[in-house]
Every structure is written in structure tokens, then in C-alpha cells.
Amino acid sequence: MTWNLTHLRPGEAFPPPSAALPAASPYPGLLAIGGRVDADSLRRAYAQGIFPWYAPGDPVLWWSTDPRMVLEPHALRVHRSLRRSTRARLADARWQLRVDADFRGVMRDCAAPRRDGAGSWISAELVDAYGALHDAGLAHSFELYHDTQRVAGLYLVALGAMLFGESMVTRVTDGSKLLLMALCGFALRHGLGPIDCQQQTAHLASLGATPWPRQDFLRTLEDARARPAPAAWRYDAAQMRSDCAAWL
């Protein structure tokens, strides 16, 4: 069977998500190849439920998966060990949560090789593109510090009230999960969400994410984009305690 795949020129409009390769294809959810990765193409892609994912040195690949893994902030699952570690860190002034302190640094942390091999897909080209999106106020980072050292981070794209989780990394037990808890609390406080997690994995399911049919996801995306974004992405210790309290 022959599968048709759109080849994009730089700046060219994306095909509709319904044109993505089906489940029976070798690469289900793959929508297009080529084009350019910059802040404008990322903004247009995410607004249509499309995201880039490709290995460094390979052509740019654009995806719209079906089903789509989605986490509703109130549905986050927080296990007992995470509750314990979060309480301990909230009680210790050496632990601090910051937002947008070093967005590109968080991306570079996420790109560093890990034991499971994850992170290597985040190229310098993507750091530049998402960094420009951050400069435009459409991408943000949540960062956990112990004293002056950043020990965990996650970054996301935000269009209106819609959130798109991209990647997270930690050097301490439960660090990235604490940041996800804080993000979900932040989202509940500001009426944001859901959080697009893109691809279906057992790890995301363990955190409370569920697979949505693509059409349901796209309808929710359209509604969420029309809702207002927070006036500012800021954080302090009191807000961290308040936003995590629902799970503790």
C-alpha cells in the first residue's frame, strides 16, 4: 500500500491533521516532512494540533497523533512517595521553584543524554526555535533549584489556555514530578488546560494522562486557545505550597 506524505517548503501551510498517516501505516500520525522550524512555524503547528519530532540531522518531521495523550490538571495522580518528598522540600527553604528563570538552559538540560537515551532528539535548532517562542511569551519553563543549582526542569508551549508539555528532566528523585504537580496547580489556579502530552506511553498513563481521539482533542484545543492566558507567569514559595496543597 502507498502512503501519501506532504513535503513542505519553508513557510508553507500545514495540511490538516486528518491527512496524517493512519494507524495501519509504518509511521502512524506522521503528517508532513520538511519545512522550517522557527517560532512562526511552531506557533502555527501547535495551533492546529501539530508538533515536530525528529532526530538531529534528519529531515524535519511533523506529527498529529491519533489518539492523543492528554492530561487534565485535576486528574494528575500523585503517589505516596511523591507526597512525602514534596512535603519535605516545601518545608526546606533551600528548595525553590522558579518559572522562566532559564528557559534555554532547561531545554539544554532536557537534551543532555540520559541513561534511557531520551532527550537526544532536542537539537540546537529546536532550542533556538522554542527559545524564540519563549521570547514571544508562548513557551515557558518550570525549574526546581536546590540552593543555587537547578536540579529539575520542564518546558511547555502555551497558546491561550491550552498547554503543550514538551519535555522534563531531573537529577533528583521526583524532581520533575514535583514540577508537573506545580504546573497542574498553576493551571487550576489560572483556569488553564488541558495539557497535551502528544504520545501514548505507560509513564504518562501512570501520571493520569489518558488517550483522546484526535477529533476530540482538536475541538478542545480550539476552545482552550480562545480562553485567556495568564497575565504573567510568576511564582513564589507561597504559591508553590498553595498549588501543591490539593495533592498533599
C-alpha positions as CSV (number, residue, x, y, z in Angstrom):
1,M,0.0,0.0,0.0
2,T,1.2,3.5,-0.9
3,W,1.1,6.3,1.7
4,N,0.9,9.9,0.7
5,L,3.0,12.3,2.7
6,T,3.1,16.1,2.3
7,H,6.6,17.6,1.6
8,L,6.6,21.2,2.9
9,R,8.5,24.2,1.7
10,P,9.7,26.7,4.3
11,G,6.8,28.8,5.4
12,E,4.2,26.7,3.6
13,A,0.9,26.0,5.3
14,F,0.5,22.7,7.1
15,P,-2.0,20.1,5.7
16,P,-5.0,19.3,8.0
17,P,-4.3,16.8,10.8
18,S,-6.7,14.4,9.2
19,A,-4.1,13.9,6.5
20,A,-1.7,12.3,8.9
21,L,-0.8,8.7,8.2
22,P,-3.2,6.2,9.7
23,A,-2.7,3.5,12.4
24,A,-2.1,0.8,9.7
25,S,0.9,2.8,8.2
26,P,4.5,2.3,9.2
27,Y,4.5,5.8,10.9
28,P,1.0,6.5,12.3
29,G,0.4,10.1,13.0
30,L,3.2,11.4,10.7
31,L,1.7,14.4,8.8
32,A,4.4,16.1,6.8
33,I,8.2,16.3,6.1
34,G,10.4,19.3,5.6
35,G,9.7,23.0,6.0
36,R,11.4,25.1,8.6
37,V,11.4,25.0,12.4
38,D,11.2,28.5,13.8
39,A,8.9,30.4,16.2
40,D,6.3,31.1,13.5
41,S,6.1,27.6,12.2
42,L,5.9,26.2,15.8
43,R,3.1,28.7,16.6
44,R,1.1,27.7,13.5
45,A,1.7,24.0,14.1
46,Y,0.6,23.9,17.7
47,A,-2.5,26.0,17.0
48,Q,-3.5,23.1,14.6
49,G,-2.6,20.2,16.9
50,I,0.7,19.5,15.1
51,F,4.2,19.1,16.6
52,P,7.7,18.4,15.4
53,W,9.6,15.3,16.4
54,Y,12.7,14.1,14.5
55,A,16.3,13.1,15.2
56,P,19.2,15.6,14.8
57,G,20.4,15.5,11.3
58,D,17.2,14.1,9.9
59,P,14.6,16.0,7.9
60,V,12.0,17.9,9.9
61,L,9.0,15.6,10.7
62,W,5.6,17.0,11.7
63,W,3.1,14.8,13.6
64,S,-0.5,14.8,14.6
65,T,-1.1,11.5,16.5
66,D,-4.4,9.7,17.0
67,P,-5.1,9.0,19.8
68,R,-3.6,12.0,21.6
69,M,-2.4,11.6,25.1
70,V,-3.9,14.4,27.3
71,L,-3.5,15.2,31.0
72,E,-6.3,17.2,32.6
73,P,-4.7,19.1,35.5
74,H,-7.2,17.9,38.1
75,A,-6.6,14.3,37.1
76,L,-2.9,14.2,38.0
77,R,-2.0,11.1,40.0
78,V,0.3,11.8,42.9
79,H,1.7,8.7,44.7
80,R,2.6,8.5,48.3
81,S,6.4,8.8,47.8
82,L,5.9,12.0,45.8
83,R,3.7,13.4,48.6
84,R,6.4,12.7,51.1
85,S,9.3,14.2,49.1
86,T,7.2,17.2,48.2
87,R,6.3,18.0,51.8
88,A,9.9,17.7,52.8
89,R,11.0,20.1,50.1
90,L,8.3,22.6,50.8
91,A,9.5,22.7,54.4
92,D,13.1,23.4,53.4
93,A,14.0,26.9,52.2
94,R,16.9,25.6,50.2
95,W,14.4,24.2,47.7
96,Q,12.9,26.8,45.3
97,L,10.6,26.6,42.3
98,R,11.1,29.3,39.6
99,V,9.3,29.9,36.4
100,D,11.1,31.1,33.2
101,A,14.4,31.7,35.0
102,D,16.5,30.0,32.3
103,F,14.2,28.6,29.6
104,R,17.0,27.7,27.1
105,G,19.1,26.2,30.0
106,V,16.1,23.9,30.8
107,M,15.9,22.8,27.1
108,R,19.6,22.0,27.1
109,D,19.2,20.0,30.3
110,C,16.4,18.0,28.6
111,A,18.6,17.5,25.6
112,A,21.5,16.0,27.5
113,P,22.0,12.2,27.1
114,R,20.2,10.1,29.8
115,R,20.5,6.5,30.8
116,D,17.4,5.6,28.8
117,G,18.6,7.6,25.7
118,A,15.8,10.1,26.0
119,G,16.4,13.8,25.2
120,S,18.7,13.3,22.3
121,W,16.0,14.5,19.8
122,I,16.3,18.1,21.2
123,S,18.7,19.7,18.8
124,A,20.3,23.1,18.9
125,E,17.9,24.1,16.1
126,L,15.0,23.2,18.3
127,V,16.5,25.1,21.3
128,D,16.7,28.2,19.1
129,A,13.2,27.8,17.7
130,Y,11.5,27.2,21.1
131,G,13.7,29.8,22.7
132,A,12.3,32.4,20.2
133,L,8.8,31.1,21.0
134,H,9.6,31.7,24.7
135,D,10.8,35.3,23.9
136,A,7.4,35.8,22.3
137,G,5.7,34.7,25.6
138,L,4.4,31.4,24.1
139,A,6.7,28.9,25.8
140,H,7.6,28.6,29.5
141,S,9.8,26.6,31.9
142,F,9.2,25.4,35.4
143,E,12.5,24.9,37.3
144,L,13.4,23.3,40.6
145,Y,16.6,24.6,42.5
146,H,18.4,23.3,45.5
147,D,20.4,26.3,46.8
148,T,21.7,27.8,43.6
149,Q,21.8,24.6,41.5
150,R,19.0,23.7,39.0
151,V,18.2,20.0,39.6
152,A,15.0,19.6,37.6
153,G,13.1,21.4,34.8
154,L,10.3,21.1,32.4
155,Y,9.2,23.2,29.4
156,L,6.0,23.7,27.6
157,V,4.2,25.7,24.9
158,A,1.1,27.7,25.9
159,L,-1.4,29.1,23.5
160,G,-4.3,30.9,25.3
161,A,-5.3,28.4,28.0
162,M,-4.0,25.4,26.1
163,L,-0.8,23.8,27.4
164,F,1.5,21.5,25.5
165,G,4.0,19.6,27.6
166,E,7.3,19.1,25.8
167,S,10.0,17.5,27.9
168,M,11.2,17.3,31.5
169,V,14.3,16.2,33.3
170,T,15.5,15.7,36.8
171,R,18.7,14.9,38.7
172,V,16.9,14.2,42.0
173,T,14.2,11.8,42.9
174,D,10.7,13.0,42.0
175,G,12.0,16.4,40.9
176,S,10.3,16.5,37.5
177,K,7.1,15.1,39.0
178,L,7.1,17.9,41.6
179,L,7.3,20.4,38.8
180,L,4.4,18.7,37.0
181,M,2.4,18.9,40.2
182,A,3.2,22.6,40.5
183,L,2.3,23.1,36.8
184,C,-1.1,21.4,37.3
185,G,-1.7,23.5,40.4
186,F,-0.8,26.6,38.4
187,A,-3.1,25.6,35.6
188,L,-6.0,25.0,38.0
189,R,-5.4,28.4,39.7
190,H,-5.5,30.2,36.3
191,G,-8.2,28.1,34.6
192,L,-5.7,26.6,32.1
193,G,-5.5,23.2,30.4
194,P,-5.7,20.5,29.4
195,I,-2.1,19.6,28.9
196,D,-1.2,17.9,25.6
197,C,1.2,15.1,26.2
198,Q,1.3,14.1,22.5
199,Q,2.2,10.4,22.5
200,Q,0.7,7.5,24.4
201,T,3.1,5.9,27.0
202,A,2.7,3.9,30.1
203,H,4.6,6.5,32.1
204,L,2.2,9.2,31.1
205,A,-0.8,7.0,31.9
206,S,0.7,6.4,35.4
207,L,0.5,10.1,35.9
208,G,-3.1,10.3,35.0
209,A,-3.0,11.2,31.3
210,T,-5.5,9.4,29.0
211,P,-5.7,8.9,25.2
212,W,-8.2,11.1,23.4
213,P,-9.5,10.6,19.9
214,R,-7.8,13.3,17.7
215,Q,-11.0,15.0,16.8
216,D,-12.0,15.4,20.5
217,F,-8.5,16.8,21.2
218,L,-8.7,19.3,18.3
219,R,-12.2,20.5,19.4
220,T,-10.8,21.0,22.9
221,L,-7.7,22.8,21.5
222,E,-9.8,25.2,19.6
223,D,-11.9,26.1,22.7
224,A,-8.8,26.4,25.0
225,R,-6.9,28.6,22.6
226,A,-9.8,31.1,22.7
227,R,-9.6,31.4,26.5
228,P,-7.2,34.0,28.0
229,A,-3.7,33.2,29.0
230,P,-2.4,34.3,32.5
231,A,-1.4,37.9,32.7
232,A,2.0,36.8,33.9
233,W,3.9,33.6,34.5
234,R,5.3,34.1,38.0
235,Y,5.9,32.0,41.1
236,D,6.9,32.4,44.7
237,A,7.1,30.0,47.7
238,A,3.6,30.7,48.9
239,Q,2.1,29.9,45.5
240,M,4.1,26.7,45.3
241,R,2.7,25.5,48.6
242,S,-0.8,26.6,47.6
243,D,-0.7,24.9,44.2
244,C,0.6,21.6,45.5
245,A,-1.7,21.6,48.5
246,A,-4.6,19.8,46.7
247,W,-2.4,16.7,46.3
248,L,-0.8,16.7,49.7
